[in-house]
Amino acid sequence: MRIVLLLSVIASLAACAPRVNGEIAQACIASDRRAANPALCNCIGQVASQQLSRADQRQLISFFDDPERANDIKIDDRPPAEAFWVRYRNFTNTAERACR
């Protein structure tokens, strides 16, 4: 009986924990940044889904794994990199406003 009660309590607590949905949100949480929390990371993921293509989202995920990668793209003067950087800055500006 105690085991059943204990399992019920654990299942209830797990159900109350915020879920992290989507690859962007999961990468955000996994990045171990101090400000990262489920609510913030889910919000960032939602903004990314609305504003970025799947290819752009994959690029963004690489920034969580390797922040230096963002700088490499920023300084790259090839047109595809420059176009991505414009989309990325629009995304970050929107996410900063929406995910406070």
KADA-V424373 format. One record per backbone hydrogen bond with DSSP energy under -1.0 kcal/mol. CO is the residue of the C=O (numbers start at 1). NH is the residue of the N-H. E is the energy in kcal/mol with one decimal. If there is no record, write none. Layout:
CO_NH_E / CO_NH_E
This chain:
1_5_-2.3 / 2_6_-2.8 / 3_7_-2.6 / 4_8_-2.0 / 5_9_-2.2 / 6_10_-2.4 / 7_11_-2.4 / 8_12_-2.2 / 9_13_-2.4 / 10_14_-2.3 / 11_15_-1.8 / 12_16_-1.1 / 22_26_-2.2 / 23_27_-2.5 / 24_28_-2.4 / 25_29_-2.4 / 26_30_-2.5 / 29_32_-1.3 / 33_36_-1.2 / 37_41_-3.0 / 38_42_-2.5 / 39_43_-2.0 / 40_44_-2.5 / 41_45_-2.3 / 42_46_-2.2 / 43_47_-2.5 / 44_48_-2.5 / 45_49_-2.2 / 46_50_-1.7 / 47_51_-2.0 / 48_52_-2.8 / 53_57_-2.5 / 54_58_-2.3 / 55_59_-1.9 / 56_60_-2.5 / 57_61_-2.5 / 58_62_-1.5 / 60_64_-1.1 / 61_65_-1.5 / 62_66_-2.3 / 66_69_-2.3 / 68_72_-2.0 / 69_73_-2.1 / 70_74_-2.4 / 71_75_-2.2 / 78_82_-2.5 / 79_83_-2.7 / 80_84_-2.3 / 81_85_-2.5 / 82_86_-1.8 / 83_87_-2.0 / 84_88_-3.1 / 85_89_-2.6 / 86_90_-2.1 / 87_91_-2.3 / 88_92_-2.9 / 89_93_-2.5 / 90_94_-2.2 / 91_95_-3.0 / 92_96_-2.5 / 93_97_-1.6 / 94_98_-2.8 / 95_99_-2.5
